[in-house]
Amino acid sequence: MQAKLHIDDRPIAEDVKIPDDMLSCLRSDHAGETGAVYIYRGIRAVTRVESLREFARQHQATEERHLEIMSQILPREHRSRLLILWRLAGWLTGAMPALFGARAVYRTIDAVESFVDQHYLLQIDELRARPQDRELRDILKACRADELLHRDEARGHLRAPGLIGRLWVAVVGAGSRTGVYLASRF
């Protein structure tokens, strides 16, 4: 028997109602959480820096929990058909900066989580005026709060980016926007 999933110490209902107009958003959330798990797997596969491996291990556990939640609430038939792509893209998004060291990894996590913050916030705002969708909104708020912690922890290791850092952040942002666009449709 599978353990009951919780958010903010409350069990998540087995049948969280997802409004039809939010299915594409939740499809992209599920794909994004899949990619996030693989970002941290990619980091752990490449880095030999123990503190970075621990950072990735802890954050991977959180992302696996988010993926489990998204998998519970989003019916299989509504999930992205491109999950293999999100796994590969996630792994590369973690592994590539890990080749360049801790600062590159932290810059990547900051960029990804800054994007995810805004992505979740748009959905939360959309659900704010819908009392019947409170449980879904609370799930998204709890996931967003975790992502903000990841972003802030990564930022704590950074200083202002140089040109290469700003370019990498732009690439990560463009990739994230493209991923959401594709995942919400396919």
Backbone torsions as a table, in degrees:
resi	resn	phi	psi	omega
1	MET	NA	134.3	-178.4
2	GLN	-78.9	139.6	178.4
3	ALA	-67.5	147.4	178.4
4	LYS	-71.0	131.8	178.0
5	LEU	-81.1	145.7	-178.5
6	HIS	-126.3	152.1	171.3
7	ILE	-135.7	126.5	-177.5
8	ASP	51.7	44.1	178.1
9	ASP	65.3	10.1	175.6
10	ARG	-111.3	136.0	177.6
11	PRO	-65.5	143.8	176.7
12	ILE	-86.1	131.5	178.4
13	ALA	-62.2	145.7	179.5
14	GLU	-62.9	-26.5	-172.6
15	ASP	-125.2	59.5	176.8
16	VAL	-61.1	128.8	-179.1
17	LYS	-78.3	125.0	175.6
18	ILE	-109.4	115.2	178.1
19	PRO	-60.5	146.1	-178.1
20	ASP	-54.2	-38.1	-177.7
21	ASP	-74.3	-3.9	178.8
22	MET	-108.7	-2.9	-177.6
23	LEU	-59.9	-42.2	-179.3
24	SER	-66.9	-34.9	176.4
25	CYS	-64.7	-45.5	-179.6
26	LEU	-68.4	-30.8	174.3
27	ARG	-62.2	-44.2	179.0
28	SER	-69.7	-32.8	176.2
29	ASP	-63.7	-45.5	179.0
30	HIS	-61.3	-45.3	178.6
31	ALA	-62.9	-41.0	179.8
32	GLY	-65.2	-40.3	177.9
33	GLU	-68.4	-33.9	174.1
34	THR	-61.3	-49.6	178.4
35	GLY	-60.0	-38.5	-179.2
36	ALA	-63.4	-42.3	177.0
37	VAL	-56.9	-43.0	-176.9
38	TYR	-75.6	-25.4	172.6
39	ILE	-57.9	-49.4	-177.3
40	TYR	-70.7	-31.7	173.7
41	ARG	-64.4	-40.7	178.0
42	GLY	-63.1	-42.7	176.9
43	ILE	-59.3	-49.4	-176.6
44	ARG	-65.3	-29.4	179.9
45	ALA	-71.5	-27.5	-172.1
46	VAL	-104.2	-43.0	-172.0
47	THR	-75.5	147.9	173.3
48	ARG	-113.8	3.3	178.7
49	VAL	-79.2	113.4	-172.8
50	GLU	-60.0	-40.5	-179.9
51	SER	-65.0	-34.4	177.6
52	LEU	-72.8	-37.4	175.9
53	ARG	-61.9	-41.0	178.9
54	GLU	-67.4	-43.6	174.9
55	PHE	-53.5	-50.3	-178.5
56	ALA	-65.5	-39.6	-180.0
57	ARG	-61.8	-47.2	-178.9
58	GLN	-63.7	-44.4	-177.4
59	HIS	-72.9	-32.2	175.5
60	GLN	-61.7	-41.3	179.4
61	ALA	-60.2	-41.0	178.0
62	THR	-65.0	-44.6	-179.0
63	GLU	-66.1	-34.4	175.9
64	GLU	-64.6	-37.6	176.5
65	ARG	-64.8	-44.2	177.2
66	HIS	-60.1	-43.9	179.9
67	LEU	-62.8	-39.8	177.5
68	GLU	-62.1	-41.8	178.4
69	ILE	-64.2	-48.2	-180.0
70	MET	-62.4	-37.4	178.4
71	SER	-66.4	-32.8	179.1
72	GLN	-71.9	-40.5	-173.0
73	ILE	-90.4	-22.6	-178.7
74	LEU	-100.0	115.0	179.8
75	PRO	-56.7	143.6	-176.2
76	ARG	-51.7	-39.0	-176.6
77	GLU	-69.0	-11.9	179.4
78	HIS	-103.4	4.0	179.9
79	ARG	-80.6	158.7	179.6
80	SER	-60.5	140.4	175.5
81	ARG	-85.5	0.7	-177.5
82	LEU	-108.6	26.8	-175.4
83	LEU	-58.0	-33.4	177.4
84	ILE	-61.8	-38.1	177.1
85	LEU	-65.5	-41.4	-179.1
86	TRP	-68.2	-33.6	176.0
87	ARG	-65.6	-47.5	-179.6
88	LEU	-64.4	-47.0	-180.0
89	ALA	-61.4	-41.9	178.0
90	GLY	-62.4	-48.2	-178.9
91	TRP	-58.8	-45.0	179.5
92	LEU	-66.7	-35.8	178.6
93	THR	-66.2	-26.6	174.8
94	GLY	-89.0	-43.2	-174.3
95	ALA	-70.2	-42.1	-176.2
96	MET	-60.1	-51.8	179.1
97	PRO	-66.2	-28.8	178.9
98	ALA	-62.6	-26.3	175.4
99	LEU	-64.7	-27.1	-176.3
100	PHE	-98.8	-5.6	174.6
101	GLY	114.0	178.2	-172.6
102	ALA	-61.6	-43.9	-177.8
103	ARG	-61.0	-38.5	177.7
104	ALA	-64.2	-39.6	177.8
105	VAL	-64.8	-48.6	-178.7
106	TYR	-62.6	-37.8	177.9
107	ARG	-63.0	-40.8	179.3
108	THR	-64.3	-46.6	-179.6
109	ILE	-62.9	-42.1	176.8
110	ASP	-57.7	-46.8	-178.7
111	ALA	-65.0	-46.1	-179.5
112	VAL	-62.8	-49.3	-175.7
113	GLU	-69.7	-29.6	174.2
114	SER	-64.0	-40.6	176.5
115	PHE	-64.9	-46.7	-177.5
116	VAL	-62.4	-38.0	176.8
117	ASP	-54.0	-51.5	-178.4
118	GLN	-67.1	-37.2	179.4
119	HIS	-62.8	-48.1	177.6
120	TYR	-66.4	-39.6	-178.2
121	LEU	-60.9	-39.9	177.0
122	LEU	-59.8	-42.1	179.9
123	GLN	-68.7	-41.8	179.5
124	ILE	-61.8	-44.3	178.5
125	ASP	-62.2	-39.2	178.5
126	GLU	-61.7	-35.8	-177.0
127	LEU	-88.4	-10.1	-174.7
128	ARG	-56.8	-38.1	-176.9
129	ALA	-88.6	11.6	-177.4
130	ARG	-119.6	90.6	-178.4
131	PRO	-59.9	-27.3	-179.4
132	GLN	-70.2	-15.1	-179.2
133	ASP	-109.0	24.9	-177.2
134	ARG	-59.0	-42.1	-178.0
135	GLU	-63.3	-43.8	177.4
136	LEU	-62.6	-44.1	178.3
137	ARG	-59.9	-42.1	179.5
138	ASP	-64.8	-36.9	176.7
139	ILE	-62.6	-47.8	-179.7
140	LEU	-64.0	-38.5	178.5
141	LYS	-64.0	-41.1	-180.0
142	ALA	-67.7	-41.7	177.1
143	CYS	-63.4	-43.4	178.8
144	ARG	-59.9	-42.4	179.9
145	ALA	-59.8	-41.6	176.6
146	ASP	-62.7	-43.0	-178.9
147	GLU	-64.3	-36.5	177.2
148	LEU	-65.4	-36.9	175.4
149	LEU	-62.8	-41.6	177.8
150	HIS	-61.6	-46.9	179.8
151	ARG	-59.7	-47.2	-176.8
152	ASP	-66.8	-36.5	176.9
153	GLU	-64.6	-43.7	178.1
154	ALA	-62.8	-44.5	-179.9
155	ARG	-59.6	-31.8	179.9
156	GLY	-62.9	-16.0	-180.0
157	HIS	-101.0	4.8	-171.2
158	LEU	-116.2	159.4	167.2
159	ARG	-121.0	179.2	-178.0
160	ALA	-55.9	136.4	-177.6
161	PRO	-74.5	147.9	170.5
162	GLY	-84.8	-168.6	-178.0
163	LEU	-59.7	-46.8	-179.1
164	ILE	-64.0	-41.0	177.4
165	GLY	-61.4	-43.0	178.9
166	ARG	-65.9	-39.2	177.2
167	LEU	-64.1	-43.2	179.5
168	TRP	-63.2	-41.4	177.7
169	VAL	-61.1	-40.3	177.8
170	ALA	-64.2	-40.9	178.5
171	VAL	-64.2	-45.1	180.0
172	VAL	-63.5	-42.1	178.4
173	GLY	-62.9	-44.4	178.8
174	ALA	-63.7	-41.4	177.2
175	GLY	-62.8	-40.4	179.2
176	SER	-64.8	-45.4	178.7
177	ARG	-62.1	-42.2	178.6
178	THR	-64.4	-42.0	178.2
179	GLY	-59.6	-45.4	179.1
180	VAL	-62.9	-44.5	179.6
181	TYR	-57.2	-50.8	-177.8
182	LEU	-68.9	-44.0	-177.2
183	ALA	-65.7	-34.8	-179.3
184	SER	-69.8	-19.0	-178.0
185	ARG	-105.1	-28.5	-175.6
186	PHE	-125.1	NA	NA
